[in-house]
Amino acid sequence: MTMDLDESQSLHLWHNAAMAQVLDNVPDLTLRQTAILLTIYLQRPPHTVRGLAAALNVTKPVITRALDTMGMMKLVARKRDPVDRRNVIIQRTVEGSLYLEKLADIISKSAGDLKS
């Protein structure tokens, strides 16, 4: 389904979704953390720190800090690559899947509210 939004509607959609998250008291993620999380969940694995850094055009320490925070929230997990122990594989978690499912519901509801 495609929904054509003008600039004002797009900003209202983003604002409504952000406000719903704030009011629902879900974990606050930065835009960078959200972009990393969405990359992990929407793009085909495996995901590594090096690969995420390249995809988002940031340094590996930036990714590591974001993963540390999201790991404490249980949104992602990390494990050593059994083939190449130098690499760390970023894994999806049930909590991360539920977080994004709820975010998708918030965005869908906000989009529906724009139509009314």
Residue pairs with C-beta under 8 A, 6 or more apart in sequence:
3 111
5 13
5 114
9 114
12 110
12 114
13 107
13 110
13 111
13 114
16 110
16 113
16 114
17 103
17 106
17 107
17 110
20 106
20 109
20 110
21 28
21 103
21 106
22 28
24 102
24 106
26 99
26 102
27 73
27 75
27 99
29 37
29 69
29 70
30 66
32 56
32 58
32 62
32 66
33 66
33 69
33 70
35 56
36 52
36 56
36 63
36 66
36 67
36 70
37 70
37 75
37 76
37 96
37 99
37 100
38 100
39 47
39 52
39 55
39 56
40 47
40 52
40 76
40 90
40 92
40 96
41 92
41 96
41 97
41 100
43 55
45 89
45 90
45 91
45 92
46 81
46 89
46 90
47 89
47 90
48 81
48 87
48 88
48 89
48 90
49 60
49 63
49 64
49 67
49 88
49 90
50 60
50 87
52 63
52 90
53 59
53 60
53 62
53 63
56 62
56 63
67 76
67 78
67 90
70 76
70 96
71 77
71 78
73 95
73 99
74 93
74 95
74 96
75 93
75 95
75 96
75 99
76 90
76 91
76 92
76 93
76 96
77 90
77 91
77 92
77 93
78 88
78 89
78 90
78 91
79 88
79 89
79 91
80 87
80 88
80 89
81 87
81 88
81 89
